[in-house]
């Protein structure tokens, strides 16, 4: 079809496989491809738009493709009347896009306790090339590359969780994740690249089921 006056043509997929090994052990595998937008020459626009964004509710892990980490420092609301709307950003807006990913999940189910882990690996489908214009999927615009080539490895993550089923109505969950950003995030479109830092995340949930 058409998007913003450009021809839209793309292909993506998400595959899932679940296996109950026994009453105690469960495992699953997720494999997917969400294409990015190819680079174009300096001063040019693409003939075809190819980037595909998964639904933001489709999650792989606790941190990767869950939080837009660079948006935590930006303006998130119009509390300041001088803030232009187009500068707003949300740390919760980070759908899977421009990525090839592999995610494995394992669960040990006891009577009242569930122990689980998720390991996720991902690389970018498209990355910025020197002397070209790359597509910024967070800002939805093309940007001139004034630096060197960008790496494609997005990084990997390992998550661990425990669930306690108090009874049929009450459940408590604790999850802990560690995300190791890949060299893709070192690219800053400047002579000096970004410094990568390991990211930690923790979530505690209490649920009531009817």
Helices and strands as residue ranges (DSSP letters): E 2-3, E 6-8, E 13-20, E 25-34, E 40-41, E 48-49, G 69-73, G 85-87, E 99-109, E 113-123, E 132-136, E 141-144, E 153-165, E 170-181, G 183-186, E 199-208
